[in-house]
């Protein structure tokens, strides 16, 4: 698994270099690139965007380690983390990973939204219309409290990108920290 980072500031370079990349979708290679300067864009808000290559099969990709590195770069204390996926065919879920729940989620999506020709939205691969319905069930955003620089998630909770669109292999994900 290869990941490369393009931080703009020297401080961000040190933070990223110190953090060993981990995580990823089961069986799916991933590449991240820090696309924008990690810095204050609005008073009290720190934001950046990464790219995730999810491949050509449906994937649940754990973003938690990327978020933890982002919070370090943001020198986050108390506040709110907002994660946004600017795509019409992907979403975000807070779910346990590594115990089969990620595969269970993909199986449940297949049962709820079958990849077949029933969909009015028709372009791309067979059944692609269901990918455009996915964000109504798995929304493209999630907000999580940050307490003392740490995500306030439960023991087994992870923030995950859910991508069932086999026609789009690369996704952008935006992390924004709003200081409290």
ROVEX-321144 format. One record per atom (N, C-alpha, C): residue in one letter; residue number from 1; atom name; x, y, z. Coordinates in pm, whole numbers. Layout:
BEGIN
('a', NUM, 'CA', (X, Y, Z))
...
This chain:
BEGIN
('x', 1, 'N', (86, -116, 0))
('x', 1, 'CA', (0, 0, 0))
('x', 1, 'C', (90, 122, 0))
('x', 2, 'N', (66, 215, -93))
('x', 2, 'CA', (148, 334, -106))
('x', 2, 'C', (65, 457, -79))
('x', 3, 'N', (117, 545, 3))
('x', 3, 'CA', (53, 673, 27))
('x', 3, 'C', (159, 780, 18))
('x', 4, 'N', (129, 888, -49))
('x', 4, 'CA', (220, 1001, -50))
('x', 4, 'C', (143, 1124, -7))
('x', 5, 'N', (211, 1213, 66))
('x', 5, 'CA', (148, 1333, 119))
('x', 5, 'C', (214, 1455, 59))
('x', 6, 'N', (136, 1559, 30))
('x', 6, 'CA', (188, 1683, -22))
('x', 6, 'C', (153, 1798, 70))
('x', 7, 'N', (203, 1799, 192))
('x', 7, 'CA', (173, 1912, 279))
('x', 7, 'C', (246, 2035, 230))
('x', 8, 'N', (193, 2151, 257))
('x', 8, 'CA', (252, 2275, 209))
('x', 8, 'C', (343, 2337, 313))
('x', 9, 'N', (305, 2336, 438))
('x', 9, 'CA', (384, 2401, 541))
('x', 9, 'C', (488, 2306, 598))
('x', 10, 'N', (598, 2362, 646))
('x', 10, 'CA', (703, 2281, 707))
('x', 10, 'C', (650, 2208, 829))
('x', 11, 'N', (568, 2277, 910))
('x', 11, 'CA', (511, 2213, 1029))
('x', 11, 'C', (427, 2093, 990))
('x', 12, 'N', (345, 2108, 887))
('x', 12, 'CA', (262, 1996, 842))
('x', 12, 'C', (349, 1883, 789))
('x', 13, 'N', (461, 1915, 721))
('x', 13, 'CA', (551, 1811, 673))
('x', 13, 'C', (606, 1730, 789))
('x', 14, 'N', (644, 1795, 898))
('x', 14, 'CA', (696, 1724, 1014))
('x', 14, 'C', (590, 1632, 1074))
('x', 15, 'N', (467, 1681, 1086))
('x', 15, 'CA', (359, 1601, 1144))
('x', 15, 'C', (331, 1479, 1059))
('x', 16, 'N', (322, 1498, 927))
('x', 16, 'CA', (291, 1387, 837))
('x', 16, 'C', (406, 1287, 835))
('x', 17, 'N', (531, 1336, 835))
('x', 17, 'CA', (646, 1247, 833))
('x', 17, 'C', (652, 1162, 960))
('x', 18, 'N', (608, 1218, 1071))
('x', 18, 'CA', (613, 1145, 1198))
('x', 18, 'C', (502, 1042, 1211))
('x', 19, 'N', (395, 1057, 1135))
('x', 19, 'CA', (280, 967, 1146))
('x', 19, 'C', (291, 857, 1042))
('x', 20, 'N', (303, 734, 1085))
('x', 20, 'CA', (312, 621, 993))
('x', 20, 'C', (175, 593, 934))
('x', 21, 'N', (162, 591, 799))
('x', 21, 'CA', (33, 562, 737))
('x', 21, 'C', (-15, 421, 770))
('x', 22, 'N', (-143, 411, 805))
('x', 22, 'CA', (-205, 282, 833))
('x', 22, 'C', (-348, 286, 783))
('x', 23, 'N', (-421, 177, 801))
('x', 23, 'CA', (-564, 173, 766))
('x', 23, 'C', (-583, 134, 621))
('x', 24, 'N', (-704, 147, 574))
('x', 24, 'CA', (-734, 120, 434))
('x', 24, 'C', (-849, 24, 419))
('x', 25, 'N', (-900, 21, 299))
('x', 25, 'CA', (-1010, -68, 268))
('x', 25, 'C', (-957, -210, 255))
('x', 26, 'N', (-1036, -306, 292))
('x', 26, 'CA', (-997, -446, 285))
('x', 26, 'C', (-972, -483, 139))
('x', 27, 'N', (-849, -524, 107))
('x', 27, 'CA', (-815, -571, -26))
('x', 27, 'C', (-811, -462, -132))
('x', 28, 'N', (-813, -335, -93))
('x', 28, 'CA', (-814, -228, -192))
('x', 28, 'C', (-695, -136, -167))
('x', 29, 'N', (-607, -120, -269))
('x', 29, 'CA', (-495, -29, -250))
('x', 29, 'C', (-547, 115, -239))
('x', 30, 'N', (-481, 194, -157))
('x', 30, 'CA', (-524, 332, -138))
('x', 30, 'C', (-405, 425, -149))
('x', 31, 'N', (-427, 540, -207))
('x', 31, 'CA', (-326, 644, -215))
('x', 31, 'C', (-391, 771, -166))
('x', 32, 'N', (-325, 840, -74))
('x', 32, 'CA', (-374, 968, -25))
('x', 32, 'C', (-278, 1075, -69))
('x', 33, 'N', (-330, 1191, -97))
('x', 33, 'CA', (-247, 1308, -122))
('x', 33, 'C', (-311, 1424, -49))
('x', 34, 'N', (-232, 1494, 33))
('x', 34, 'CA', (-282, 1617, 94))
('x', 34, 'C', (-284, 1718, -19))
('x', 35, 'N', (-401, 1763, -60))
('x', 35, 'CA', (-417, 1845, -179))
('x', 35, 'C', (-407, 1995, -151))
('x', 36, 'N', (-438, 2039, -34))
('x', 36, 'CA', (-439, 2181, -4))
('x', 36, 'C', (-355, 2207, 119))
('x', 37, 'N', (-310, 2330, 132))
('x', 37, 'CA', (-236, 2367, 252))
('x', 37, 'C', (-324, 2339, 372))
('x', 38, 'N', (-266, 2275, 472))
('x', 38, 'CA', (-338, 2254, 595))
('x', 38, 'C', (-323, 2384, 671))
('x', 39, 'N', (-428, 2463, 678))
('x', 39, 'CA', (-418, 2591, 744))
('x', 39, 'C', (-553, 2650, 771))
('x', 40, 'N', (-552, 2764, 835))
('x', 40, 'CA', (-676, 2832, 868))
('x', 40, 'C', (-731, 2897, 742))
('x', 41, 'N', (-851, 2860, 705))
('x', 41, 'CA', (-915, 2920, 588))
('x', 41, 'C', (-1020, 3022, 629))
('x', 42, 'N', (-1077, 3003, 744))
('x', 42, 'CA', (-1172, 3096, 803))
('x', 42, 'C', (-1135, 3103, 950))
('x', 43, 'N', (-1154, 3217, 1014))
('x', 43, 'CA', (-1116, 3226, 1154))
('x', 43, 'C', (-1177, 3111, 1234))
('x', 44, 'N', (-1091, 3034, 1301))
('x', 44, 'CA', (-1138, 2924, 1383))
('x', 44, 'C', (-1161, 2793, 1309))
('x', 45, 'N', (-1137, 2790, 1176))
('x', 45, 'CA', (-1157, 2666, 1101))
('x', 45, 'C', (-1028, 2624, 1033))
('x', 46, 'N', (-994, 2497, 1045))
('x', 46, 'CA', (-875, 2437, 986))
('x', 46, 'C', (-925, 2329, 892))
('x', 47, 'N', (-884, 2329, 765))
('x', 47, 'CA', (-943, 2238, 669))
('x', 47, 'C', (-840, 2187, 569))
('x', 48, 'N', (-858, 2063, 524))
('x', 48, 'CA', (-775, 2008, 418))
('x', 48, 'C', (-855, 1902, 343))
('x', 49, 'N', (-803, 1861, 230))
('x', 49, 'CA', (-869, 1759, 148))
('x', 49, 'C', (-767, 1652, 113))
('x', 50, 'N', (-811, 1525, 118))
('x', 50, 'CA', (-727, 1415, 75))
('x', 50, 'C', (-796, 1343, -40))
('x', 51, 'N', (-718, 1265, -114))
('x', 51, 'CA', (-772, 1176, -217))
('x', 51, 'C', (-758, 1033, -168))
('x', 52, 'N', (-859, 953, -195))
('x', 52, 'CA', (-856, 812, -159))
('x', 52, 'C', (-888, 732, -285))
('x', 53, 'N', (-800, 642, -321))
('x', 53, 'CA', (-826, 552, -433))
('x', 53, 'C', (-894, 428, -377))
('x', 54, 'N', (-1021, 412, -413))
('x', 54, 'CA', (-1098, 300, -359))
('x', 54, 'C', (-1099, 180, -453))
('x', 55, 'N', (-1055, 196, -576))
('x', 55, 'CA', (-1046, 84, -668))
('x', 55, 'C', (-1175, 59, -743))
('x', 56, 'N', (-1184, -57, -806))
('x', 56, 'CA', (-1298, -88, -893))
('x', 56, 'C', (-1395, -188, -831))
('x', 57, 'N', (-1392, -201, -699))
('x', 57, 'CA', (-1490, -282, -628))
('x', 57, 'C', (-1546, -199, -513))
('x', 58, 'N', (-1669, -224, -470))
('x', 58, 'CA', (-1724, -150, -356))
('x', 58, 'C', (-1631, -161, -235))
('x', 59, 'N', (-1620, -50, -161))
('x', 59, 'CA', (-1524, -48, -50))
('x', 59, 'C', (-1577, 33, 68))
('x', 60, 'N', (-1535, -11, 187))
('x', 60, 'CA', (-1551, 66, 310))
('x', 60, 'C', (-1408, 97, 353))
('x', 61, 'N', (-1371, 224, 349))
('x', 61, 'CA', (-1234, 265, 377))
('x', 61, 'C', (-1229, 341, 510))
('x', 62, 'N', (-1152, 292, 604))
('x', 62, 'CA', (-1141, 353, 737))
('x', 62, 'C', (-1055, 479, 729))
('x', 63, 'N', (-1114, 593, 758))
('x', 63, 'CA', (-1046, 723, 754))
('x', 63, 'C', (-992, 767, 890))
('x', 64, 'N', (-1012, 688, 993))
('x', 64, 'CA', (-983, 732, 1130))
('x', 64, 'C', (-838, 774, 1149))
('x', 65, 'N', (-743, 697, 1099))
('x', 65, 'CA', (-601, 734, 1116))
('x', 65, 'C', (-569, 862, 1040))
('x', 66, 'N', (-628, 879, 923))
('x', 66, 'CA', (-608, 1004, 847))
('x', 66, 'C', (-662, 1123, 926))
('x', 67, 'N', (-777, 1102, 989))
('x', 67, 'CA', (-838, 1208, 1071))
('x', 67, 'C', (-750, 1239, 1191))
('x', 68, 'N', (-697, 1137, 1255))
('x', 68, 'CA', (-610, 1159, 1370))
('x', 68, 'C', (-487, 1241, 1331))
('x', 69, 'N', (-426, 1210, 1215))
('x', 69, 'CA', (-312, 1289, 1167))
('x', 69, 'C', (-353, 1432, 1137))
('x', 70, 'N', (-472, 1448, 1079))
('x', 70, 'CA', (-522, 1583, 1050))
('x', 70, 'C', (-540, 1662, 1179))
('x', 71, 'N', (-595, 1601, 1283))
('x', 71, 'CA', (-616, 1671, 1409))
('x', 71, 'C', (-484, 1714, 1472))
('x', 72, 'N', (-379, 1632, 1457))
('x', 72, 'CA', (-246, 1670, 1506))
('x', 72, 'C', (-196, 1791, 1428))
('x', 73, 'N', (-209, 1786, 1294))
('x', 73, 'CA', (-164, 1898, 1211))
('x', 73, 'C', (-242, 2026, 1242))
('x', 74, 'N', (-368, 2010, 1281))
('x', 74, 'CA', (-454, 2125, 1313))
('x', 74, 'C', (-429, 2177, 1455))
('x', 75, 'N', (-342, 2109, 1529))
('x', 75, 'CA', (-323, 2137, 1672))
('x', 75, 'C', (-458, 2152, 1743))
('x', 76, 'N', (-546, 2058, 1713))
('x', 76, 'CA', (-683, 2061, 1764))
('x', 76, 'C', (-686, 2037, 1914))
('x', 77, 'N', (-773, 2107, 1982))
('x', 77, 'CA', (-802, 2083, 2124))
('x', 77, 'C', (-948, 2040, 2132))
('x', 78, 'N', (-1036, 2131, 2173))
('x', 78, 'CA', (-1179, 2102, 2180))
('x', 78, 'C', (-1249, 2167, 2062))
('x', 79, 'N', (-1345, 2096, 2003))
('x', 79, 'CA', (-1418, 2151, 1891))
('x', 79, 'C', (-1498, 2044, 1820))
('x', 80, 'N', (-1517, 2065, 1691))
('x', 80, 'CA', (-1599, 1975, 1611))
('x', 80, 'C', (-1527, 1942, 1482))
('x', 81, 'N', (-1516, 1813, 1453))
('x', 81, 'CA', (-1462, 1768, 1325))
('x', 81, 'C', (-1579, 1744, 1231))
('x', 82, 'N', (-1570, 1801, 1112))
('x', 82, 'CA', (-1671, 1775, 1009))
('x', 82, 'C', (-1599, 1709, 892))
('x', 83, 'N', (-1653, 1598, 843))
('x', 83, 'CA', (-1597, 1526, 729))
('x', 83, 'C', (-1700, 1532, 618))
('x', 84, 'N', (-1655, 1565, 497))
('x', 84, 'CA', (-1744, 1585, 383))
('x', 84, 'C', (-1689, 1513, 262))
('x', 85, 'N', (-1774, 1443, 188))
('x', 85, 'CA', (-1737, 1377, 63))
('x', 85, 'C', (-1813, 1446, -50))
('x', 86, 'N', (-1745, 1525, -133))
('x', 86, 'CA', (-1814, 1600, -239))
('x', 86, 'C', (-1842, 1516, -364))
('x', 87, 'N', (-1915, 1408, -345))
('x', 87, 'CA', (-1947, 1318, -456))
('x', 87, 'C', (-2094, 1277, -447))
('x', 88, 'N', (-2157, 1256, -561))
('x', 88, 'CA', (-2299, 1217, -567))
('x', 88, 'C', (-2318, 1067, -546))
('x', 89, 'N', (-2208, 992, -535))
('x', 89, 'CA', (-2220, 846, -527))
('x', 89, 'C', (-2133, 785, -417))
('x', 90, 'N', (-2109, 858, -310))
('x', 90, 'CA', (-2032, 804, -198))
('x', 90, 'C', (-2087, 862, -69))
('x', 91, 'N', (-2057, 799, 43))
('x', 91, 'CA', (-2105, 847, 171))
('x', 91, 'C', (-2007, 817, 282))
('x', 92, 'N', (-2045, 855, 403))
('x', 92, 'CA', (-1963, 834, 521))
('x', 92, 'C', (-2044, 762, 627))
('x', 93, 'N', (-1981, 672, 698))
('x', 93, 'CA', (-2048, 598, 805))
('x', 93, 'C', (-1956, 590, 926))
('x', 94, 'N', (-2016, 590, 1044))
('x', 94, 'CA', (-1943, 563, 1167))
('x', 94, 'C', (-1981, 420, 1204))
('x', 95, 'N', (-1882, 331, 1197))
('x', 95, 'CA', (-1908, 188, 1208))
('x', 95, 'C', (-1784, 117, 1262))
('x', 96, 'N', (-1803, 1, 1320))
('x', 96, 'CA', (-1691, -84, 1361))
('x', 96, 'C', (-1632, -146, 1235))
('x', 97, 'N', (-1499, -151, 1228))
('x', 97, 'CA', (-1433, -214, 1114))
('x', 97, 'C', (-1342, -326, 1162))
('x', 98, 'N', (-1304, -413, 1069))
('x', 98, 'CA', (-1210, -519, 1101))
('x', 98, 'C', (-1272, -644, 1159))
('x', 99, 'N', (-1399, -640, 1193))
('x', 99, 'CA', (-1463, -758, 1251))
('x', 99, 'C', (-1567, -817, 1155))
('x', 100, 'N', (-1568, -767, 1032))
('x', 100, 'CA', (-1666, -813, 935))
('x', 100, 'C', (-1780, -716, 914))
('x', 101, 'N', (-1792, -615, 1001))
('x', 101, 'CA', (-1902, -519, 988))
('x', 101, 'C', (-1895, -440, 859))
('x', 102, 'N', (-1773, -413, 810))
('x', 102, 'CA', (-1759, -340, 685))
('x', 102, 'C', (-1815, -422, 568))
('x', 103, 'N', (-1785, -551, 566))
('x', 103, 'CA', (-1841, -639, 462))
('x', 103, 'C', (-1993, -654, 480))
('x', 104, 'N', (-2038, -659, 607))
('x', 104, 'CA', (-2183, -666, 633))
('x', 104, 'C', (-2254, -542, 581))
('x', 105, 'N', (-2191, -425, 598))
('x', 105, 'CA', (-2251, -301, 546))
('x', 105, 'C', (-2266, -308, 395))
('x', 106, 'N', (-2160, -350, 325))
('x', 106, 'CA', (-2168, -361, 179))
('x', 106, 'C', (-2275, -462, 137))
('x', 107, 'N', (-2287, -573, 210))
('x', 107, 'CA', (-2390, -673, 180))
('x', 107, 'C', (-2530, -615, 202))
('x', 108, 'N', (-2549, -539, 310))
('x', 108, 'CA', (-2678, -477, 338))
('x', 108, 'C', (-2714, -375, 228))
('x', 109, 'N', (-2615, -300, 182))
('x', 109, 'CA', (-2639, -204, 73))
('x', 109, 'C', (-2681, -279, -53))
('x', 110, 'N', (-2615, -392, -81))
('x', 110, 'CA', (-2652, -473, -199))
('x', 110, 'C', (-2795, -524, -189))
('x', 111, 'N', (-2840, -562, -68))
('x', 111, 'CA', (-2978, -608, -50))
('x', 111, 'C', (-3078, -494, -63))
('x', 112, 'N', (-3045, -381, -3))
('x', 112, 'CA', (-3134, -265, -4))
('x', 112, 'C', (-3137, -197, -140))
('x', 113, 'N', (-3020, -186, -202))
('x', 113, 'CA', (-3005, -116, -330))
('x', 113, 'C', (-2936, -209, -430))
('x', 114, 'N', (-3010, -304, -488))
('x', 114, 'CA', (-2948, -401, -578))
('x', 114, 'C', (-2884, -334, -700))
('x', 115, 'N', (-2773, -391, -745))
('x', 115, 'CA', (-2705, -342, -864))
('x', 115, 'C', (-2767, -413, -985))
('x', 116, 'N', (-2881, -357, -1030))
('x', 116, 'CA', (-2950, -414, -1146))
('x', 116, 'C', (-3007, -301, -1230))
('x', 117, 'N', (-3096, -334, -1323))
('x', 117, 'CA', (-3146, -236, -1419))
('x', 117, 'C', (-3277, -168, -1377))
('x', 118, 'N', (-3316, -173, -1249))
('x', 118, 'CA', (-3441, -112, -1205))
('x', 118, 'C', (-3434, 40, -1196))
('x', 119, 'N', (-3315, 97, -1196))
('x', 119, 'CA', (-3294, 238, -1168))
('x', 119, 'C', (-3320, 327, -1290))
('x', 120, 'N', (-3387, 439, -1269))
('x', 120, 'CA', (-3415, 536, -1376))
('x', 120, 'C', (-3287, 606, -1422))
('x', 121, 'N', (-3198, 631, -1328))
('x', 121, 'CA', (-3070, 696, -1358))
('x', 121, 'C', (-2980, 592, -1425))
('x', 122, 'N', (-2957, 606, -1556))
('x', 122, 'CA', (-2885, 503, -1630))
('x', 122, 'C', (-2769, 562, -1709))
('x', 123, 'N', (-2652, 538, -1661))
('x', 123, 'CA', (-2529, 561, -1736))
('x', 123, 'C', (-2421, 483, -1662))
('x', 124, 'N', (-2307, 465, -1723))
('x', 124, 'CA', (-2201, 389, -1656))
('x', 124, 'C', (-2230, 241, -1653))
('x', 125, 'N', (-2175, 175, -1554))
('x', 125, 'CA', (-2189, 30, -1544))
('x', 125, 'C', (-2332, -9, -1506))
('x', 126, 'N', (-2364, -137, -1527))
('x', 126, 'CA', (-2497, -189, -1495))
('x', 126, 'C', (-2532, -162, -1348))
('x', 127, 'N', (-2648, -106, -1325))
('x', 127, 'CA', (-2694, -80, -1190))
('x', 127, 'C', (-2635, 43, -1124))
('x', 128, 'N', (-2563, 125, -1200))
('x', 128, 'CA', (-2496, 242, -1144))
('x', 128, 'C', (-2595, 343, -1083))
('x', 129, 'N', (-2720, 338, -1126))
('x', 129, 'CA', (-2821, 428, -1070))
('x', 129, 'C', (-2833, 414, -919))
('x', 130, 'N', (-2812, 294, -867))
('x', 130, 'CA', (-2819, 272, -723))
('x', 130, 'C', (-2711, 351, -649))
('x', 131, 'N', (-2597, 373, -715))
('x', 131, 'CA', (-2490, 449, -651))
('x', 131, 'C', (-2532, 593, -625))
('x', 132, 'N', (-2620, 645, -712))
('x', 132, 'CA', (-2670, 782, -695))
('x', 132, 'C', (-2776, 792, -585))
('x', 133, 'N', (-2832, 680, -544))
('x', 133, 'CA', (-2930, 677, -436))
('x', 133, 'C', (-2859, 655, -301))
('x', 134, 'N', (-2740, 597, -303))
('x', 134, 'CA', (-2667, 564, -181))
('x', 134, 'C', (-2658, 680, -81))
('x', 135, 'N', (-2626, 805, -121))
('x', 135, 'CA', (-2612, 911, -21))
('x', 135, 'C', (-2741, 944, 56))
('x', 136, 'N', (-2855, 900, 8))
('x', 136, 'CA', (-2979, 918, 85))
('x', 136, 'C', (-2982, 824, 207))
('x', 137, 'N', (-2905, 716, 201))
('x', 137, 'CA', (-2900, 617, 309))
('x', 137, 'C', (-2769, 623, 388))
('x', 138, 'N', (-2660, 654, 319))
('x', 138, 'CA', (-2528, 672, 379))
('x', 138, 'C', (-2485, 813, 340))
('x', 139, 'N', (-2510, 912, 426))
('x', 139, 'CA', (-2492, 1052, 387))
('x', 139, 'C', (-2347, 1089, 359))
('x', 140, 'N', (-2324, 1196, 282))
('x', 140, 'CA', (-2188, 1237, 246))
('x', 140, 'C', (-2120, 1322, 353))
('x', 141, 'N', (-2169, 1320, 475))
('x', 141, 'CA', (-2111, 1401, 581))
('x', 141, 'C', (-2123, 1330, 715))
('x', 142, 'N', (-2033, 1367, 806))
('x', 142, 'CA', (-2041, 1322, 945))
('x', 142, 'C', (-1969, 1427, 1029))
('x', 143, 'N', (-2022, 1452, 1147))
('x', 143, 'CA', (-1959, 1544, 1242))
('x', 143, 'C', (-1935, 1468, 1372))
('x', 144, 'N', (-1815, 1487, 1429))
('x', 144, 'CA', (-1778, 1417, 1551))
('x', 144, 'C', (-1714, 1518, 1646))
('x', 145, 'N', (-1754, 1520, 1773))
('x', 145, 'CA', (-1688, 1607, 1870))
('x', 145, 'C', (-1540, 1569, 1887))
('x', 146, 'N', (-1459, 1670, 1913))
('x', 146, 'CA', (-1318, 1650, 1943))
('x', 146, 'C', (-1296, 1705, 2083))
('x', 147, 'N', (-1246, 1621, 2173))
('x', 147, 'CA', (-1221, 1660, 2312))
('x', 147, 'C', (-1072, 1643, 2340))
('x', 148, 'N', (-1009, 1751, 2379))
('x', 148, 'CA', (-866, 1749, 2411))
('x', 148, 'C', (-784, 1687, 2296))
('x', 149, 'N', (-820, 1722, 2172))
('x', 149, 'CA', (-746, 1677, 2054))
('x', 149, 'C', (-777, 1536, 2006))
('x', 150, 'N', (-875, 1470, 2069))
('x', 150, 'CA', (-907, 1331, 2035))
('x', 150, 'C', (-1053, 1319, 1991))
('x', 151, 'N', (-1076, 1238, 1887))
('x', 151, 'CA', (-1213, 1211, 1845))
('x', 151, 'C', (-1292, 1150, 1960))
('x', 152, 'N', (-1412, 1200, 1983))
('x', 152, 'CA', (-1496, 1148, 2092))
('x', 152, 'C', (-1585, 1035, 2040))
('x', 153, 'N', (-1521, 933, 1982))
('x', 153, 'CA', (-1594, 817, 1932))
('x', 153, 'C', (-1592, 707, 2038))
('x', 154, 'N', (-1681, 611, 2020))
('x', 154, 'CA', (-1684, 495, 2109))
('x', 154, 'C', (-1565, 404, 2082))
('x', 155, 'N', (-1548, 305, 2166))
('x', 155, 'CA', (-1433, 216, 2159))
('x', 155, 'C', (-1413, 154, 2021))
('x', 156, 'N', (-1519, 107, 1960))
('x', 156, 'CA', (-1506, 35, 1833))
('x', 156, 'C', (-1548, 117, 1712))
('x', 157, 'N', (-1578, 245, 1730))
('x', 157, 'CA', (-1626, 326, 1618))
('x', 157, 'C', (-1512, 381, 1533))
('x', 158, 'N', (-1530, 375, 1402))
('x', 158, 'CA', (-1438, 434, 1305))
('x', 158, 'C', (-1519, 518, 1207))
('x', 159, 'N', (-1457, 622, 1155))
('x', 159, 'CA', (-1521, 704, 1051))
('x', 159, 'C', (-1474, 646, 917))
('x', 160, 'N', (-1571, 606, 833))
('x', 160, 'CA', (-1538, 534, 710))
('x', 160, 'C', (-1601, 597, 587))
('x', 161, 'N', (-1527, 595, 478))
('x', 161, 'CA', (-1577, 629, 346))
('x', 161, 'C', (-1644, 504, 290))
('x', 162, 'N', (-1767, 519, 239))
('x', 162, 'CA', (-1839, 408, 179))
('x', 162, 'C', (-1855, 440, 31))
('x', 163, 'N', (-1795, 357, -54))
('x', 163, 'CA', (-1796, 382, -198))
('x', 163, 'C', (-1837, 256, -271))
('x', 164, 'N', (-1957, 259, -330))
('x', 164, 'CA', (-2005, 144, -408))
('x', 164, 'C', (-1995, 167, -558))
('x', 165, 'N', (-1948, 286, -598))
('x', 165, 'CA', (-1939, 322, -739))
('x', 165, 'C', (-1812, 264, -800))
('x', 166, 'N', (-1827, 159, -879))
('x', 166, 'CA', (-1712, 93, -940))
('x', 166, 'C', (-1659, 169, -1062))
('x', 167, 'N', (-1731, 275, -1104))
('x', 167, 'CA', (-1687, 355, -1219))
('x', 167, 'C', (-1593, 468, -1180))
('x', 168, 'N', (-1588, 505, -1052))
('x', 168, 'CA', (-1505, 616, -1006))
('x', 168, 'C', (-1407, 561, -903))
('x', 169, 'N', (-1280, 554, -937))
('x', 169, 'CA', (-1182, 488, -852))
('x', 169, 'C', (-1113, 581, -753))
('x', 170, 'N', (-1134, 711, -766))
('x', 170, 'CA', (-1068, 808, -678))
('x', 170, 'C', (-1172, 899, -615))
('x', 171, 'N', (-1161, 918, -485))
('x', 171, 'CA', (-1255, 1004, -411))
('x', 171, 'C', (-1179, 1112, -336))
('x', 172, 'N', (-1243, 1226, -324))
('x', 172, 'CA', (-1191, 1335, -241))
('x', 172, 'C', (-1267, 1335, -109))
('x', 173, 'N', (-1197, 1361, -2))
('x', 173, 'CA', (-1259, 1370, 130))
('x', 173, 'C', (-1205, 1496, 197))
('x', 174, 'N', (-1292, 1582, 248))
('x', 174, 'CA', (-1251, 1705, 315))
('x', 174, 'C', (-1269, 1689, 465))
('x', 175, 'N', (-1163, 1723, 538))
('x', 175, 'CA', (-1166, 1729, 684))
('x', 175, 'C', (-1166, 1876, 725))
('x', 176, 'N', (-1255, 1916, 814))
('x', 176, 'CA', (-1258, 2053, 866))
('x', 176, 'C', (-1272, 2045, 1018))
('x', 177, 'N', (-1187, 2121, 1087))
('x', 177, 'CA', (-1194, 2128, 1232))
('x', 177, 'C', (-1238, 2268, 1272))
('x', 178, 'N', (-1346, 2273, 1349))
('x', 178, 'CA', (-1397, 2400, 1401))
('x', 178, 'C', (-1366, 2404, 1549))
('x', 179, 'N', (-1280, 2498, 1588))
('x', 179, 'CA', (-1239, 2509, 1727))
('x', 179, 'C', (-1356, 2557, 1813))
('x', 180, 'N', (-1365, 2503, 1936))
('x', 180, 'CA', (-1473, 2539, 2026))
('x', 180, 'C', (-1438, 2659, 2112))
